[in-house]
Amino acid sequence: MKVTKLVSTCDLKDCPTIYLTDRGTLLVQGETPAAHGLDIPRHETVVEIPEQLIFDLIRKGLRGA
């Protein structure tokens, strides 16, 4: 799978980031919240990212990175 970084809160590896794959999907890197209260299947997960990251992605355009 080819992965392209679209937007990030910083240039380090441990920051919230959104990536585009060559399969037409997005990968989201962020904190894993412990007490979210959601019923998530074992094969899925939830990550938390700052809302500003989404605004930055919209401003840049999905494929304009």
Helices and strands as residue ranges (DSSP letters): E 3-8, E 17-21, E 26-29, H 51-60
